[in-house]
Amino acid sequence: MEYRGIDVSSWQGVIDWKKVADHGTEFAIIRITEAGNAIDRYFERNYAGCMEYRIPTCLLYTSPSPRDA
């Protein structure tokens, strides 16, 4: 079984979520944090886009390793 999904963060810039939904995307993985535990600058926009177009989401939180702390 295959599912069509995307993984997004600030690296993709502003995303046209209507186009993503119209393309048949079945889920999105949205990164919450960037290096140093800062909130990804597009997180809220990406999450809102998924909610507006009813795209199921998974949130990705990355934490610094003990060596980076």
N, CA, C and O atoms as CSV, one atom per row, in Angstrom:
chain,resi,resn,atom,element,x,y,z
A,1,MET,N,N,0.839,-1.163,0.000
A,1,MET,CA,C,0.000,0.000,0.000
A,1,MET,C,C,0.896,1.243,0.000
A,1,MET,O,O,1.879,1.297,0.740
A,2,GLU,N,N,0.569,2.218,-0.807
A,2,GLU,CA,C,1.338,3.449,-0.898
A,2,GLU,C,C,0.472,4.645,-0.545
A,2,GLU,O,O,-0.728,4.666,-0.822
A,3,TYR,N,N,1.096,5.635,0.068
A,3,TYR,CA,C,0.437,6.891,0.402
A,3,TYR,C,C,1.271,8.030,-0.167
A,3,TYR,O,O,2.497,7.934,-0.238
A,4,ARG,N,N,0.619,9.089,-0.566
A,4,ARG,CA,C,1.304,10.251,-1.110
A,4,ARG,C,C,1.403,11.308,-0.011
A,4,ARG,O,O,0.386,11.815,0.462
A,5,GLY,N,N,2.633,11.636,0.392
A,5,GLY,CA,C,2.831,12.618,1.446
A,5,GLY,C,C,4.026,13.501,1.172
A,5,GLY,O,O,4.822,13.237,0.271
A,6,ILE,N,N,4.142,14.559,1.967
A,6,ILE,CA,C,5.266,15.476,1.831
A,6,ILE,C,C,5.839,15.784,3.210
A,6,ILE,O,O,5.159,15.649,4.227
A,7,ASP,N,N,7.087,16.196,3.220
A,7,ASP,CA,C,7.814,16.579,4.424
A,7,ASP,C,C,8.214,18.039,4.210
A,7,ASP,O,O,8.939,18.340,3.262
A,8,VAL,N,N,7.756,18.953,5.075
A,8,VAL,CA,C,7.992,20.371,4.839
A,8,VAL,C,C,8.628,21.070,6.031
A,8,VAL,O,O,8.475,20.658,7.181
A,9,SER,N,N,9.351,22.149,5.713
A,9,SER,CA,C,9.988,22.999,6.722
A,9,SER,C,C,10.257,24.346,6.062
A,9,SER,O,O,9.794,24.608,4.952
A,10,SER,N,N,10.999,25.185,6.744
A,10,SER,CA,C,11.319,26.499,6.183
A,10,SER,C,C,12.124,26.397,4.882
A,10,SER,O,O,12.158,27.349,4.101
A,11,TRP,N,N,12.759,25.272,4.649
A,11,TRP,CA,C,13.542,25.088,3.419
A,11,TRP,C,C,12.684,25.151,2.168
A,11,TRP,O,O,13.190,25.482,1.096
A,12,GLN,N,N,11.381,24.838,2.278
A,12,GLN,CA,C,10.505,24.885,1.110
A,12,GLN,C,C,9.889,26.265,0.900
A,12,GLN,O,O,9.252,26.499,-0.128
A,13,GLY,N,N,10.063,27.176,1.844
A,13,GLY,CA,C,9.487,28.514,1.702
A,13,GLY,C,C,7.973,28.480,1.837
A,13,GLY,O,O,7.420,27.616,2.518
A,14,VAL,N,N,7.309,29.425,1.186
A,14,VAL,CA,C,5.846,29.508,1.254
A,14,VAL,C,C,5.247,28.432,0.348
A,14,VAL,O,O,5.587,28.331,-0.831
A,15,ILE,N,N,4.359,27.642,0.919
A,15,ILE,CA,C,3.750,26.514,0.204
A,15,ILE,C,C,2.315,26.859,-0.172
A,15,ILE,O,O,1.570,27.415,0.635
A,16,ASP,N,N,1.937,26.530,-1.388
A,16,ASP,CA,C,0.562,26.712,-1.848
A,16,ASP,C,C,-0.212,25.452,-1.437
A,16,ASP,O,O,-0.233,24.466,-2.173
A,17,TRP,N,N,-0.842,25.489,-0.266
A,17,TRP,CA,C,-1.499,24.301,0.279
A,17,TRP,C,C,-2.712,23.877,-0.522
A,17,TRP,O,O,-3.066,22.698,-0.509
A,18,LYS,N,N,-3.359,24.796,-1.218
A,18,LYS,CA,C,-4.475,24.408,-2.095
A,18,LYS,C,C,-3.951,23.520,-3.216
A,18,LYS,O,O,-4.552,22.496,-3.541
A,19,LYS,N,N,-2.822,23.922,-3.804
A,19,LYS,CA,C,-2.217,23.125,-4.877
A,19,LYS,C,C,-1.792,21.754,-4.349
A,19,LYS,O,O,-1.968,20.742,-5.027
A,20,VAL,N,N,-1.235,21.725,-3.146
A,20,VAL,CA,C,-0.819,20.462,-2.524
A,20,VAL,C,C,-2.035,19.554,-2.341
A,20,VAL,O,O,-1.981,18.368,-2.664
A,21,ALA,N,N,-3.134,20.113,-1.820
A,21,ALA,CA,C,-4.359,19.328,-1.604
A,21,ALA,C,C,-4.942,18.855,-2.926
A,21,ALA,O,O,-5.356,17.702,-3.049
A,22,ASP,N,N,-4.977,19.749,-3.921
A,22,ASP,CA,C,-5.532,19.386,-5.233
A,22,ASP,C,C,-4.718,18.300,-5.918
A,22,ASP,O,O,-5.239,17.568,-6.760
A,23,HIS,N,N,-3.445,18.191,-5.561
A,23,HIS,CA,C,-2.567,17.176,-6.152
A,23,HIS,C,C,-2.816,15.792,-5.550
A,23,HIS,O,O,-2.280,14.792,-6.029
A,24,GLY,N,N,-3.630,15.744,-4.502
A,24,GLY,CA,C,-3.957,14.451,-3.905
A,24,GLY,C,C,-3.053,14.043,-2.767
A,24,GLY,O,O,-2.993,12.862,-2.423
A,25,THR,N,N,-2.354,14.981,-2.177
A,25,THR,CA,C,-1.475,14.684,-1.052
A,25,THR,C,C,-2.308,14.172,0.121
A,25,THR,O,O,-3.293,14.799,0.509
A,26,GLU,N,N,-1.909,13.030,0.683
A,26,GLU,CA,C,-2.692,12.376,1.730
A,26,GLU,C,C,-2.227,12.706,3.144
A,26,GLU,O,O,-2.969,12.483,4.101
A,27,PHE,N,N,-1.015,13.232,3.291
A,27,PHE,CA,C,-0.528,13.631,4.611
A,27,PHE,C,C,0.676,14.547,4.451
A,27,PHE,O,O,1.298,14.599,3.389
A,28,ALA,N,N,0.997,15.272,5.526
A,28,ALA,CA,C,2.187,16.123,5.543
A,28,ALA,C,C,2.906,15.940,6.873
A,28,ALA,O,O,2.278,15.841,7.927
A,29,ILE,N,N,4.224,15.897,6.804
A,29,ILE,CA,C,5.063,15.909,7.995
A,29,ILE,C,C,5.616,17.330,8.085
A,29,ILE,O,O,6.299,17.794,7.173
A,30,ILE,N,N,5.321,18.010,9.177
A,30,ILE,CA,C,5.716,19.412,9.330
A,30,ILE,C,C,6.746,19.533,10.445
A,30,ILE,O,O,6.504,19.121,11.579
A,31,ARG,N,N,7.887,20.101,10.108
A,31,ARG,CA,C,8.927,20.296,11.113
A,31,ARG,C,C,8.560,21.466,12.021
A,31,ARG,O,O,8.182,22.535,11.541
A,32,ILE,N,N,8.672,21.264,13.327
A,32,ILE,CA,C,8.376,22.308,14.300
A,32,ILE,C,C,9.626,23.113,14.644
A,32,ILE,O,O,9.565,24.339,14.736
A,33,THR,N,N,10.755,22.439,14.833
A,33,THR,CA,C,11.960,23.129,15.302
A,33,THR,C,C,13.086,23.092,14.285
A,33,THR,O,O,13.160,22.210,13.429
A,34,GLU,N,N,13.966,24.091,14.411
A,34,GLU,CA,C,15.176,24.173,13.610
A,34,GLU,C,C,16.369,24.016,14.545
A,34,GLU,O,O,16.205,23.742,15.734
A,35,ALA,N,N,17.541,24.187,14.012
A,35,ALA,CA,C,18.771,24.069,14.808
A,35,ALA,C,C,18.695,24.951,16.049
A,35,ALA,O,O,18.183,26.070,16.002
A,36,GLY,N,N,19.208,24.434,17.149
A,36,GLY,CA,C,19.204,25.201,18.383
A,36,GLY,C,C,17.852,25.262,19.055
A,36,GLY,O,O,17.644,26.083,19.948
A,37,ASN,N,N,16.928,24.411,18.645
A,37,ASN,CA,C,15.610,24.311,19.262
A,37,ASN,C,C,14.707,25.522,18.982
A,37,ASN,O,O,13.750,25.757,19.720
A,38,ALA,N,N,14.999,26.284,17.932
A,38,ALA,CA,C,14.167,27.429,17.545
A,38,ALA,C,C,12.961,26.926,16.750
A,38,ALA,O,O,13.054,25.932,16.030
A,39,ILE,N,N,11.846,27.611,16.886
A,39,ILE,CA,C,10.642,27.242,16.133
A,39,ILE,C,C,10.867,27.547,14.648
A,39,ILE,O,O,11.312,28.638,14.291
A,40,ASP,N,N,10.556,26.583,13.800
A,40,ASP,CA,C,10.650,26.769,12.350
A,40,ASP,C,C,9.763,27.950,11.960
A,40,ASP,O,O,8.592,27.999,12.336
A,41,ARG,N,N,10.316,28.895,11.212
A,41,ARG,CA,C,9.588,30.137,10.918
A,41,ARG,C,C,8.327,29.933,10.084
A,41,ARG,O,O,7.473,30.819,10.055
A,42,TYR,N,N,8.181,28.788,9.401
A,42,TYR,CA,C,6.977,28.513,8.609
A,42,TYR,C,C,6.047,27.505,9.282
A,42,TYR,O,O,5.034,27.118,8.700
A,43,PHE,N,N,6.377,27.079,10.492
A,43,PHE,CA,C,5.568,26.052,11.138
A,43,PHE,C,C,4.095,26.435,11.230
A,43,PHE,O,O,3.234,25.677,10.786
A,44,GLU,N,N,3.797,27.582,11.791
A,44,GLU,CA,C,2.391,27.960,11.988
A,44,GLU,C,C,1.654,28.091,10.663
A,44,GLU,O,O,0.503,27.669,10.553
A,45,ARG,N,N,2.298,28.664,9.665
A,45,ARG,CA,C,1.695,28.812,8.338
A,45,ARG,C,C,1.431,27.433,7.723
A,45,ARG,O,O,0.363,27.195,7.159
A,46,ASN,N,N,2.408,26.531,7.837
A,46,ASN,CA,C,2.245,25.194,7.267
A,46,ASN,C,C,1.141,24.419,7.979
A,46,ASN,O,O,0.328,23.755,7.335
A,47,TYR,N,N,1.114,24.503,9.292
A,47,TYR,CA,C,0.080,23.798,10.054
A,47,TYR,C,C,-1.308,24.343,9.694
A,47,TYR,O,O,-2.243,23.570,9.488
A,48,ALA,N,N,-1.441,25.657,9.620
A,48,ALA,CA,C,-2.729,26.275,9.268
A,48,ALA,C,C,-3.170,25.857,7.871
A,48,ALA,O,O,-4.356,25.615,7.644
A,49,GLY,N,N,-2.232,25.769,6.935
A,49,GLY,CA,C,-2.563,25.338,5.571
A,49,GLY,C,C,-3.084,23.915,5.544
A,49,GLY,O,O,-4.046,23.614,4.838
A,50,CYS,N,N,-2.456,23.046,6.304
A,50,CYS,CA,C,-2.917,21.659,6.379
A,50,CYS,C,C,-4.315,21.577,6.995
A,50,CYS,O,O,-5.164,20.822,6.522
A,51,MET,N,N,-4.542,22.342,8.028
A,51,MET,CA,C,-5.864,22.332,8.670
A,51,MET,C,C,-6.935,22.879,7.726
A,51,MET,O,O,-8.035,22.332,7.646
A,52,GLU,N,N,-6.611,23.951,7.017
A,52,GLU,CA,C,-7.584,24.551,6.086
A,52,GLU,C,C,-7.997,23.570,4.992
A,52,GLU,O,O,-9.172,23.503,4.631
A,53,TYR,N,N,-7.042,22.812,4.467
A,53,TYR,CA,C,-7.331,21.887,3.373
A,53,TYR,C,C,-7.483,20.441,3.836
A,53,TYR,O,O,-7.494,19.514,3.026
A,54,ARG,N,N,-7.599,20.269,5.141
A,54,ARG,CA,C,-7.867,18.961,5.744
A,54,ARG,C,C,-6.853,17.889,5.344
A,54,ARG,O,O,-7.208,16.760,5.008
A,55,ILE,N,N,-5.598,18.278,5.390
A,55,ILE,CA,C,-4.506,17.346,5.115
A,55,ILE,C,C,-4.010,16.827,6.466
A,55,ILE,O,O,-3.529,17.617,7.278
A,56,PRO,N,N,-4.114,15.536,6.725
A,56,PRO,CA,C,-3.624,14.988,7.994
A,56,PRO,C,C,-2.137,15.313,8.173
A,56,PRO,O,O,-1.361,15.297,7.217
A,57,THR,N,N,-1.765,15.607,9.413
A,57,THR,CA,C,-0.389,16.014,9.670
A,57,THR,C,C,0.284,15.164,10.740
A,57,THR,O,O,-0.355,14.566,11.605
A,58,CYS,N,N,1.591,15.145,10.633
A,58,CYS,CA,C,2.459,14.590,11.656
A,58,CYS,C,C,3.465,15.689,11.933
A,58,CYS,O,O,4.033,16.255,10.999
A,59,LEU,N,N,3.695,16.000,13.197
A,59,LEU,CA,C,4.619,17.072,13.547
A,59,LEU,C,C,5.965,16.489,13.941
A,59,LEU,O,O,6.047,15.534,14.713
A,60,LEU,N,N,7.014,17.079,13.397
A,60,LEU,CA,C,8.375,16.595,13.633
A,60,LEU,C,C,9.118,17.588,14.518
A,60,LEU,O,O,9.360,18.731,14.132
A,61,TYR,N,N,9.471,17.129,15.702
A,61,TYR,CA,C,10.256,17.940,16.643
A,61,TYR,C,C,11.642,17.330,16.724
A,61,TYR,O,O,11.789,16.146,17.028
A,62,THR,N,N,12.646,18.126,16.457
A,62,THR,CA,C,14.024,17.642,16.576
A,62,THR,C,C,14.685,18.361,17.741
A,62,THR,O,O,14.564,19.578,17.885
A,63,SER,N,N,15.369,17.614,18.552
A,63,SER,CA,C,16.062,18.209,19.693
A,63,SER,C,C,17.557,18.039,19.509
A,63,SER,O,O,18.010,17.086,18.875
A,64,PRO,N,N,18.317,18.963,20.063
A,64,PRO,CA,C,19.771,18.836,19.957
A,64,PRO,C,C,20.267,17.575,20.663
A,64,PRO,O,O,19.703,17.154,21.673
A,65,SER,N,N,21.307,16.991,20.130
A,65,SER,CA,C,21.891,15.834,20.794
A,65,SER,C,C,22.645,16.326,22.034
A,65,SER,O,O,23.003,17.501,22.109
A,66,PRO,N,N,22.890,15.440,23.005
A,66,PRO,CA,C,23.620,15.851,24.220
A,66,PRO,C,C,24.979,16.489,23.887
A,66,PRO,O,O,25.455,17.352,24.625
A,67,ARG,N,N,25.590,16.074,22.800
A,67,ARG,CA,C,26.876,16.658,22.409
A,67,ARG,C,C,26.734,18.097,21.942
A,67,ARG,O,O,27.677,18.880,22.051
A,68,ASP,N,N,25.539,18.460,21.412
A,68,ASP,CA,C,25.313,19.823,20.918
A,68,ASP,C,C,24.864,20.769,22.009
A,68,ASP,O,O,24.883,21.986,21.823
A,69,ALA,N,N,24.464,20.232,23.137
A,69,ALA,CA,C,23.898,21.087,24.212
A,69,ALA,C,C,24.977,21.868,24.930
A,69,ALA,O,O,24.680,22.629,25.851
